């Protein structure tokens, strides 16, 4: 996948547990887990905004683009 989710990194930097983030954002721990693993097809801007607010970060801190290798 070309989009890498760095949510684990931000959680570690902020010393926050996924459960605490889920409570702040208002989504389930299961959805946080799916997002952390990159197994989601999309994320609502509203959810992304709440995650950034809770972690005091920018969307670019959470999402990274890496082109897939061809060949």
PyMOL Python script that loads the backbone (N, CA, C, O; Angstrom):
from pymol import cmd

cmd.read_pdbstr("""\
ATOM      1  N   UNK A   1       0.842  -1.172   0.000  1.00  0.00           N
ATOM      2  CA  UNK A   1       0.000   0.000   0.000  1.00  0.00           C
ATOM      3  C   UNK A   1       0.889   1.237   0.000  1.00  0.00           C
ATOM      4  O   UNK A   1       1.910   1.258   0.687  1.00  0.00           O
ATOM      5  N   UNK A   2       0.531   2.239  -0.737  1.00  0.00           N
ATOM      6  CA  UNK A   2       1.349   3.438  -0.889  1.00  0.00           C
ATOM      7  C   UNK A   2       1.189   4.416   0.270  1.00  0.00           C
ATOM      8  O   UNK A   2       2.060   5.261   0.476  1.00  0.00           O
ATOM      9  N   UNK A   3       0.109   4.328   1.026  1.00  0.00           N
ATOM     10  CA  UNK A   3      -0.105   5.211   2.165  1.00  0.00           C
ATOM     11  C   UNK A   3       0.251   4.456   3.444  1.00  0.00           C
ATOM     12  O   UNK A   3      -0.314   3.400   3.732  1.00  0.00           O
ATOM     13  N   UNK A   4       1.178   5.001   4.193  1.00  0.00           N
ATOM     14  CA  UNK A   4       1.630   4.393   5.444  1.00  0.00           C
ATOM     15  C   UNK A   4       1.019   5.183   6.602  1.00  0.00           C
ATOM     16  O   UNK A   4       1.075   6.413   6.617  1.00  0.00           O
ATOM     17  N   UNK A   5       0.437   4.475   7.567  1.00  0.00           N
ATOM     18  CA  UNK A   5      -0.165   5.111   8.737  1.00  0.00           C
ATOM     19  C   UNK A   5       0.833   5.028   9.892  1.00  0.00           C
ATOM     20  O   UNK A   5       1.219   3.937  10.312  1.00  0.00           O
ATOM     21  N   UNK A   6       1.243   6.182  10.399  1.00  0.00           N
ATOM     22  CA  UNK A   6       2.225   6.254  11.482  1.00  0.00           C
ATOM     23  C   UNK A   6       1.570   6.545  12.838  1.00  0.00           C
ATOM     24  O   UNK A   6       2.148   7.230  13.682  1.00  0.00           O
ATOM     25  N   UNK A   7       0.380   6.026  13.030  1.00  0.00           N
ATOM     26  CA  UNK A   7      -0.341   6.282  14.279  1.00  0.00           C
ATOM     27  C   UNK A   7       0.392   5.693  15.480  1.00  0.00           C
ATOM     28  O   UNK A   7       0.421   6.310  16.545  1.00  0.00           O
ATOM     29  N   UNK A   8       0.979   4.518  15.326  1.00  0.00           N
ATOM     30  CA  UNK A   8       1.741   3.900  16.424  1.00  0.00           C
ATOM     31  C   UNK A   8       2.877   4.813  16.886  1.00  0.00           C
ATOM     32  O   UNK A   8       3.126   4.960  18.083  1.00  0.00           O
ATOM     33  N   UNK A   9       3.556   5.418  15.920  1.00  0.00           N
ATOM     34  CA  UNK A   9       4.679   6.303  16.239  1.00  0.00           C
ATOM     35  C   UNK A   9       4.189   7.491  17.056  1.00  0.00           C
ATOM     36  O   UNK A   9       4.802   7.850  18.062  1.00  0.00           O
ATOM     37  N   UNK A  10       3.079   8.107  16.625  1.00  0.00           N
ATOM     38  CA  UNK A  10       2.557   9.276  17.328  1.00  0.00           C
ATOM     39  C   UNK A  10       2.039   8.910  18.715  1.00  0.00           C
ATOM     40  O   UNK A  10       2.214   9.673  19.666  1.00  0.00           O
ATOM     41  N   UNK A  11       1.408   7.756  18.832  1.00  0.00           N
ATOM     42  CA  UNK A  11       0.947   7.311  20.150  1.00  0.00           C
ATOM     43  C   UNK A  11       2.135   7.137  21.100  1.00  0.00           C
ATOM     44  O   UNK A  11       2.072   7.535  22.263  1.00  0.00           O
ATOM     45  N   UNK A  12       3.200   6.548  20.602  1.00  0.00           N
ATOM     46  CA  UNK A  12       4.391   6.347  21.425  1.00  0.00           C
ATOM     47  C   UNK A  12       5.033   7.686  21.798  1.00  0.00           C
ATOM     48  O   UNK A  12       5.439   7.884  22.943  1.00  0.00           O
ATOM     49  N   UNK A  13       5.123   8.593  20.839  1.00  0.00           N
ATOM     50  CA  UNK A  13       5.717   9.909  21.107  1.00  0.00           C
ATOM     51  C   UNK A  13       4.933  10.673  22.162  1.00  0.00           C
ATOM     52  O   UNK A  13       5.511  11.387  22.982  1.00  0.00           O
ATOM     53  N   UNK A  14       3.625  10.520  22.137  1.00  0.00           N
ATOM     54  CA  UNK A  14       2.770  11.247  23.074  1.00  0.00           C
ATOM     55  C   UNK A  14       2.487  10.453  24.351  1.00  0.00           C
ATOM     56  O   UNK A  14       1.783  10.916  25.248  1.00  0.00           O
ATOM     57  N   UNK A  15       3.064   9.227  24.408  1.00  0.00           N
ATOM     58  CA  UNK A  15       2.862   8.335  25.563  1.00  0.00           C
ATOM     59  C   UNK A  15       1.372   8.165  25.858  1.00  0.00           C
ATOM     60  O   UNK A  15       0.923   8.273  27.000  1.00  0.00           O
ATOM     61  N   UNK A  16       0.626   7.897  24.792  1.00  0.00           N
ATOM     62  CA  UNK A  16      -0.823   7.715  24.914  1.00  0.00           C
ATOM     63  C   UNK A  16      -1.182   6.304  24.472  1.00  0.00           C
ATOM     64  O   UNK A  16      -0.612   5.772  23.518  1.00  0.00           O
ATOM     65  N   UNK A  17      -2.121   5.715  25.170  1.00  0.00           N
ATOM     66  CA  UNK A  17      -2.606   4.387  24.807  1.00  0.00           C
ATOM     67  C   UNK A  17      -3.719   4.505  23.783  1.00  0.00           C
ATOM     68  O   UNK A  17      -4.408   5.523  23.711  1.00  0.00           O
ATOM     69  N   UNK A  18      -3.887   3.460  22.995  1.00  0.00           N
ATOM     70  CA  UNK A  18      -4.933   3.446  21.976  1.00  0.00           C
ATOM     71  C   UNK A  18      -6.313   3.596  22.606  1.00  0.00           C
ATOM     72  O   UNK A  18      -7.199   4.231  22.034  1.00  0.00           O
ATOM     73  N   UNK A  19      -6.487   3.014  23.777  1.00  0.00           N
ATOM     74  CA  UNK A  19      -7.782   3.112  24.470  1.00  0.00           C
ATOM     75  C   UNK A  19      -8.102   4.564  24.797  1.00  0.00           C
ATOM     76  O   UNK A  19      -9.236   5.006  24.612  1.00  0.00           O
ATOM     77  N   UNK A  20      -7.123   5.301  25.277  1.00  0.00           N
ATOM     78  CA  UNK A  20      -7.314   6.711  25.616  1.00  0.00           C
ATOM     79  C   UNK A  20      -7.631   7.518  24.367  1.00  0.00           C
ATOM     80  O   UNK A  20      -8.516   8.374  24.385  1.00  0.00           O
ATOM     81  N   UNK A  21      -6.912   7.249  23.281  1.00  0.00           N
ATOM     82  CA  UNK A  21      -7.178   7.948  22.021  1.00  0.00           C
ATOM     83  C   UNK A  21      -8.587   7.657  21.537  1.00  0.00           C
ATOM     84  O   UNK A  21      -9.294   8.567  21.103  1.00  0.00           O
ATOM     85  N   UNK A  22      -8.999   6.409  21.607  1.00  0.00           N
ATOM     86  CA  UNK A  22     -10.353   6.028  21.177  1.00  0.00           C
ATOM     87  C   UNK A  22     -11.405   6.801  21.957  1.00  0.00           C
ATOM     88  O   UNK A  22     -12.400   7.248  21.388  1.00  0.00           O
ATOM     89  N   UNK A  23     -11.187   6.960  23.255  1.00  0.00           N
ATOM     90  CA  UNK A  23     -12.129   7.712  24.087  1.00  0.00           C
ATOM     91  C   UNK A  23     -12.173   9.182  23.685  1.00  0.00           C
ATOM     92  O   UNK A  23     -13.251   9.773  23.623  1.00  0.00           O
ATOM     93  N   UNK A  24     -11.014   9.775  23.412  1.00  0.00           N
ATOM     94  CA  UNK A  24     -10.953  11.181  22.997  1.00  0.00           C
ATOM     95  C   UNK A  24     -11.640  11.398  21.653  1.00  0.00           C
ATOM     96  O   UNK A  24     -12.339  12.392  21.456  1.00  0.00           O
ATOM     97  N   UNK A  25     -11.435  10.463  20.735  1.00  0.00           N
ATOM     98  CA  UNK A  25     -11.946  10.608  19.372  1.00  0.00           C
ATOM     99  C   UNK A  25     -13.413  10.212  19.278  1.00  0.00           C
ATOM    100  O   UNK A  25     -14.146  10.730  18.436  1.00  0.00           O
ATOM    101  N   UNK A  26     -13.840   9.295  20.139  1.00  0.00           N
ATOM    102  CA  UNK A  26     -15.223   8.841  20.106  1.00  0.00           C
ATOM    103  C   UNK A  26     -15.448   7.696  19.142  1.00  0.00           C
ATOM    104  O   UNK A  26     -16.534   7.552  18.580  1.00  0.00           O
ATOM    105  N   UNK A  27     -14.402   6.866  18.946  1.00  0.00           N
ATOM    106  CA  UNK A  27     -14.544   5.665  18.124  1.00  0.00           C
ATOM    107  C   UNK A  27     -14.064   4.473  18.952  1.00  0.00           C
ATOM    108  O   UNK A  27     -13.486   4.638  20.026  1.00  0.00           O
ATOM    109  N   UNK A  28     -14.310   3.280  18.436  1.00  0.00           N
ATOM    110  CA  UNK A  28     -13.960   2.082  19.188  1.00  0.00           C
ATOM    111  C   UNK A  28     -12.462   1.794  19.118  1.00  0.00           C
ATOM    112  O   UNK A  28     -11.766   2.234  18.204  1.00  0.00           O
ATOM    113  N   UNK A  29     -11.993   1.049  20.105  1.00  0.00           N
ATOM    114  CA  UNK A  29     -10.598   0.611  20.088  1.00  0.00           C
ATOM    115  C   UNK A  29     -10.327  -0.250  18.861  1.00  0.00           C
ATOM    116  O   UNK A  29      -9.227  -0.220  18.308  1.00  0.00           O
ATOM    117  N   UNK A  30     -11.323  -1.014  18.436  1.00  0.00           N
ATOM    118  CA  UNK A  30     -11.174  -1.853  17.244  1.00  0.00           C
ATOM    119  C   UNK A  30     -10.896  -0.988  16.009  1.00  0.00           C
ATOM    120  O   UNK A  30     -10.059  -1.343  15.178  1.00  0.00           O
ATOM    121  N   UNK A  31     -11.592   0.137  15.889  1.00  0.00           N
ATOM    122  CA  UNK A  31     -11.356   1.027  14.750  1.00  0.00           C
ATOM    123  C   UNK A  31      -9.975   1.667  14.822  1.00  0.00           C
ATOM    124  O   UNK A  31      -9.326   1.859  13.794  1.00  0.00           O
ATOM    125  N   UNK A  32      -9.523   1.998  16.024  1.00  0.00           N
ATOM    126  CA  UNK A  32      -8.159   2.513  16.188  1.00  0.00           C
ATOM    127  C   UNK A  32      -7.162   1.441  15.769  1.00  0.00           C
ATOM    128  O   UNK A  32      -6.179   1.738  15.089  1.00  0.00           O
ATOM    129  N   UNK A  33      -7.408   0.208  16.166  1.00  0.00           N
ATOM    130  CA  UNK A  33      -6.532  -0.902  15.810  1.00  0.00           C
ATOM    131  C   UNK A  33      -6.464  -1.095  14.292  1.00  0.00           C
ATOM    132  O   UNK A  33      -5.385  -1.310  13.740  1.00  0.00           O
ATOM    133  N   UNK A  34      -7.606  -1.018  13.626  1.00  0.00           N
ATOM    134  CA  UNK A  34      -7.636  -1.152  12.167  1.00  0.00           C
ATOM    135  C   UNK A  34      -6.877  -0.012  11.498  1.00  0.00           C
ATOM    136  O   UNK A  34      -6.169  -0.220  10.513  1.00  0.00           O
ATOM    137  N   UNK A  35      -7.029   1.178  12.033  1.00  0.00           N
ATOM    138  CA  UNK A  35      -6.313   2.327  11.486  1.00  0.00           C
ATOM    139  C   UNK A  35      -4.812   2.178  11.697  1.00  0.00           C
ATOM    140  O   UNK A  35      -4.026   2.466  10.795  1.00  0.00           O
ATOM    141  N   UNK A  36      -4.415   1.733  12.875  1.00  0.00           N
ATOM    142  CA  UNK A  36      -2.996   1.536  13.180  1.00  0.00           C
ATOM    143  C   UNK A  36      -2.350   0.529  12.244  1.00  0.00           C
ATOM    144  O   UNK A  36      -1.193   0.682  11.852  1.00  0.00           O
ATOM    145  N   UNK A  37      -3.105  -0.498  11.891  1.00  0.00           N
ATOM    146  CA  UNK A  37      -2.560  -1.551  11.041  1.00  0.00           C
ATOM    147  C   UNK A  37      -2.622  -1.207   9.559  1.00  0.00           C
ATOM    148  O   UNK A  37      -2.071  -1.929   8.728  1.00  0.00           O
ATOM    149  N   UNK A  38      -3.292  -0.105   9.223  1.00  0.00           N
ATOM    150  CA  UNK A  38      -3.404   0.289   7.817  1.00  0.00           C
ATOM    151  C   UNK A  38      -4.452  -0.496   7.058  1.00  0.00           C
ATOM    152  O   UNK A  38      -4.464  -0.475   5.828  1.00  0.00           O
ATOM    153  N   UNK A  39      -5.330  -1.187   7.764  1.00  0.00           N
ATOM    154  CA  UNK A  39      -6.337  -2.041   7.130  1.00  0.00           C
ATOM    155  C   UNK A  39      -7.654  -1.317   6.874  1.00  0.00           C
ATOM    156  O   UNK A  39      -8.707  -1.949   6.799  1.00  0.00           O
ATOM    157  N   UNK A  40      -7.598  -0.002   6.741  1.00  0.00           N
ATOM    158  CA  UNK A  40      -8.799   0.764   6.436  1.00  0.00           C
ATOM    159  C   UNK A  40      -8.686   1.317   5.027  1.00  0.00           C
ATOM    160  O   UNK A  40      -7.586   1.573   4.536  1.00  0.00           O
ATOM    161  N   UNK A  41      -9.817   1.498   4.387  1.00  0.00           N
ATOM    162  CA  UNK A  41      -9.839   2.042   3.031  1.00  0.00           C
ATOM    163  C   UNK A  41      -9.914   3.564   3.038  1.00  0.00           C
ATOM    164  O   UNK A  41      -9.593   4.208   2.039  1.00  0.00           O
ATOM    165  N   UNK A  42     -10.334   4.134   4.152  1.00  0.00           N
ATOM    166  CA  UNK A  42     -10.453   5.583   4.240  1.00  0.00           C
ATOM    167  C   UNK A  42     -10.692   6.005   5.673  1.00  0.00           C
ATOM    168  O   UNK A  42     -10.963   5.187   6.552  1.00  0.00           O
ATOM    169  N   UNK A  43     -10.584   7.302   5.880  1.00  0.00           N
ATOM    170  CA  UNK A  43     -10.836   7.867   7.203  1.00  0.00           C
ATOM    171  C   UNK A  43     -11.546   9.203   6.994  1.00  0.00           C
ATOM    172  O   UNK A  43     -11.171   9.984   6.120  1.00  0.00           O
ATOM    173  N   UNK A  44     -12.554   9.452   7.789  1.00  0.00           N
ATOM    174  CA  UNK A  44     -13.285  10.715   7.697  1.00  0.00           C
ATOM    175  C   UNK A  44     -12.389  11.857   8.168  1.00  0.00           C
ATOM    176  O   UNK A  44     -11.602  11.697   9.101  1.00  0.00           O
ATOM    177  N   UNK A  45     -12.515  13.005   7.516  1.00  0.00           N
ATOM    178  CA  UNK A  45     -11.747  14.171   7.941  1.00  0.00           C
ATOM    179  C   UNK A  45     -12.076  14.539   9.380  1.00  0.00           C
ATOM    180  O   UNK A  45     -11.200  14.981  10.123  1.00  0.00           O
ATOM    181  N   UNK A  46     -13.315  14.364   9.774  1.00  0.00           N
ATOM    182  CA  UNK A  46     -13.734  14.665  11.144  1.00  0.00           C
ATOM    183  C   UNK A  46     -12.951  13.794  12.144  1.00  0.00           C
ATOM    184  O   UNK A  46     -12.493  14.276  13.180  1.00  0.00           O
ATOM    185  N   UNK A  47     -12.812  12.518  11.812  1.00  0.00           N
ATOM    186  CA  UNK A  47     -12.058  11.599  12.671  1.00  0.00           C
ATOM    187  C   UNK A  47     -10.584  11.973  12.684  1.00  0.00           C
ATOM    188  O   UNK A  47      -9.954  11.992  13.741  1.00  0.00           O
ATOM    189  N   UNK A  48     -10.034  12.269  11.512  1.00  0.00           N
ATOM    190  CA  UNK A  48      -8.635  12.671  11.408  1.00  0.00           C
ATOM    191  C   UNK A  48      -8.380  13.942  12.223  1.00  0.00           C
ATOM    192  O   UNK A  48      -7.355  14.067  12.894  1.00  0.00           O
ATOM    193  N   UNK A  49      -9.314  14.868  12.154  1.00  0.00           N
ATOM    194  CA  UNK A  49      -9.199  16.113  12.921  1.00  0.00           C
ATOM    195  C   UNK A  49      -9.158  15.830  14.419  1.00  0.00           C
ATOM    196  O   UNK A  49      -8.339  16.405  15.136  1.00  0.00           O
ATOM    197  N   UNK A  50     -10.032  14.951  14.894  1.00  0.00           N
ATOM    198  CA  UNK A  50     -10.078  14.623  16.317  1.00  0.00           C
ATOM    199  C   UNK A  50      -8.810  13.906  16.769  1.00  0.00           C
ATOM    200  O   UNK A  50      -8.324  14.138  17.876  1.00  0.00           O
ATOM    201  N   UNK A  51      -8.274  13.037  15.917  1.00  0.00           N
ATOM    202  CA  UNK A  51      -7.021  12.342  16.238  1.00  0.00           C
ATOM    203  C   UNK A  51      -5.885  13.356  16.344  1.00  0.00           C
ATOM    204  O   UNK A  51      -5.085  13.304  17.278  1.00  0.00           O
ATOM    205  N   UNK A  52      -5.816  14.279  15.382  1.00  0.00           N
ATOM    206  CA  UNK A  52      -4.771  15.298  15.405  1.00  0.00           C
ATOM    207  C   UNK A  52      -4.896  16.186  16.635  1.00  0.00           C
ATOM    208  O   UNK A  52      -3.894  16.565  17.241  1.00  0.00           O
ATOM    209  N   UNK A  53      -6.127  16.513  16.998  1.00  0.00           N
ATOM    210  CA  UNK A  53      -6.358  17.331  18.185  1.00  0.00           C
ATOM    211  C   UNK A  53      -5.886  16.597  19.441  1.00  0.00           C
ATOM    212  O   UNK A  53      -5.202  17.179  20.283  1.00  0.00           O
ATOM    213  N   UNK A  54      -6.252  15.323  19.566  1.00  0.00           N
ATOM    214  CA  UNK A  54      -5.897  14.539  20.753  1.00  0.00           C
ATOM    215  C   UNK A  54      -4.384  14.330  20.858  1.00  0.00           C
ATOM    216  O   UNK A  54      -3.831  14.321  21.958  1.00  0.00           O
ATOM    217  N   UNK A  55      -3.715  14.160  19.709  1.00  0.00           N
ATOM    218  CA  UNK A  55      -2.277  13.887  19.712  1.00  0.00           C
ATOM    219  C   UNK A  55      -1.438  15.145  19.495  1.00  0.00           C
ATOM    220  O   UNK A  55      -0.209  15.081  19.486  1.00  0.00           O
ATOM    221  N   UNK A  56      -2.104  16.288  19.320  1.00  0.00           N
ATOM    222  CA  UNK A  56      -1.417  17.553  19.070  1.00  0.00           C
ATOM    223  C   UNK A  56      -0.416  17.401  17.927  1.00  0.00           C
ATOM    224  O   UNK A  56       0.784  17.624  18.088  1.00  0.00           O
ATOM    225  N   UNK A  57      -0.952  17.012  16.764  1.00  0.00           N
ATOM    226  CA  UNK A  57      -0.097  16.792  15.606  1.00  0.00           C
ATOM    227  C   UNK A  57      -0.808  17.239  14.330  1.00  0.00           C
ATOM    228  O   UNK A  57      -1.956  17.680  14.369  1.00  0.00           O
ATOM    229  N   UNK A  58      -0.127  17.123  13.226  1.00  0.00           N
ATOM    230  CA  UNK A  58      -0.667  17.448  11.913  1.00  0.00           C
ATOM    231  C   UNK A  58      -0.997  16.150  11.176  1.00  0.00           C
ATOM    232  O   UNK A  58      -0.422  15.106  11.486  1.00  0.00           O
ATOM    233  N   UNK A  59      -1.926  16.199  10.189  1.00  0.00           N
ATOM    234  CA  UNK A  59      -2.242  14.987   9.424  1.00  0.00           C
ATOM    235  C   UNK A  59      -1.004  14.350   8.796  1.00  0.00           C
ATOM    236  O   UNK A  59      -0.912  13.126   8.700  1.00  0.00           O
ATOM    237  N   UNK A  60      -0.063  15.176   8.372  1.00  0.00           N
ATOM    238  CA  UNK A  60       1.171  14.656   7.775  1.00  0.00           C
ATOM    239  C   UNK A  60       2.044  13.887   8.752  1.00  0.00           C
ATOM    240  O   UNK A  60       2.912  13.119   8.339  1.00  0.00           O
ATOM    241  N   UNK A  61       1.821  14.088  10.039  1.00  0.00           N
ATOM    242  CA  UNK A  61       2.549  13.314  11.047  1.00  0.00           C
ATOM    243  C   UNK A  61       2.004  11.892  11.133  1.00  0.00           C
ATOM    244  O   UNK A  61       2.698  10.974  11.572  1.00  0.00           O
ATOM    245  N   UNK A  62       0.757  11.722  10.709  1.00  0.00           N
ATOM    246  CA  UNK A  62       0.084  10.420  10.805  1.00  0.00           C
ATOM    247  C   UNK A  62       0.126   9.623   9.510  1.00  0.00           C
ATOM    248  O   UNK A  62       0.167   8.393   9.530  1.00  0.00           O
ATOM    249  N   UNK A  63       0.116  10.330   8.386  1.00  0.00           N
ATOM    250  CA  UNK A  63       0.030   9.673   7.085  1.00  0.00           C
ATOM    251  C   UNK A  63       1.259   9.989   6.246  1.00  0.00           C
ATOM    252  O   UNK A  63       1.738  11.123   6.227  1.00  0.00           O
ATOM    253  N   UNK A  64       1.762   8.974   5.554  1.00  0.00           N
ATOM    254  CA  UNK A  64       2.949   9.123   4.747  1.00  0.00           C
ATOM    255  C   UNK A  64       2.739   8.414   3.413  1.00  0.00           C
ATOM    256  O   UNK A  64       2.162   7.328   3.369  1.00  0.00           O
ATOM    257  N   UNK A  65       3.198   9.017   2.343  1.00  0.00           N
ATOM    258  CA  UNK A  65       3.081   8.411   1.013  1.00  0.00           C
ATOM    259  C   UNK A  65       4.411   7.823   0.609  1.00  0.00           C
ATOM    260  O   UNK A  65       5.432   8.511   0.614  1.00  0.00           O
ATOM    261  N   UNK A  66       4.401   6.529   0.252  1.00  0.00           N
ATOM    262  CA  UNK A  66       5.576   5.863  -0.264  1.00  0.00           C
ATOM    263  C   UNK A  66       5.170   5.168  -1.555  1.00  0.00           C
ATOM    264  O   UNK A  66       4.363   4.239  -1.528  1.00  0.00           O
ATOM    265  N   UNK A  67       5.715   5.602  -2.677  1.00  0.00           N
ATOM    266  CA  UNK A  67       5.344   4.965  -3.946  1.00  0.00           C
ATOM    267  C   UNK A  67       5.665   3.477  -3.935  1.00  0.00           C
ATOM    268  O   UNK A  67       6.691   3.040  -3.413  1.00  0.00           O
ATOM    269  N   UNK A  68       4.761   2.723  -4.522  1.00  0.00           N
ATOM    270  CA  UNK A  68       5.004   1.281  -4.614  1.00  0.00           C
ATOM    271  C   UNK A  68       6.050   1.011  -5.691  1.00  0.00           C
ATOM    272  O   UNK A  68       6.069   1.658  -6.739  1.00  0.00           O
ATOM    273  N   UNK A  69       6.904   0.058  -5.414  1.00  0.00           N
ATOM    274  CA  UNK A  69       7.941  -0.293  -6.391  1.00  0.00           C
ATOM    275  C   UNK A  69       7.316  -1.096  -7.511  1.00  0.00           C
ATOM    276  O   UNK A  69       6.484  -1.974  -7.282  1.00  0.00           O
ATOM    277  N   UNK A  70       7.725  -0.784  -8.708  1.00  0.00           N
ATOM    278  CA  UNK A  70       7.244  -1.531  -9.880  1.00  0.00           C
ATOM    279  C   UNK A  70       8.398  -2.320 -10.462  1.00  0.00           C
ATOM    280  O   UNK A  70       9.556  -1.905 -10.404  1.00  0.00           O
ATOM    281  N   UNK A  71       8.064  -3.443 -11.013  1.00  0.00           N
ATOM    282  CA  UNK A  71       9.135  -4.162 -11.660  1.00  0.00           C
ATOM    283  C   UNK A  71       9.127  -5.545 -11.306  1.00  0.00           C
ATOM    284  O   UNK A  71       9.975  -6.306 -11.771  1.00  0.00           O
TER     285      UNK A  71
END
""", "prot")
cmd.dss("prot")
cmd.show_as("cartoon", "prot")
cmd.util.cbc("prot")
cmd.orient("prot")
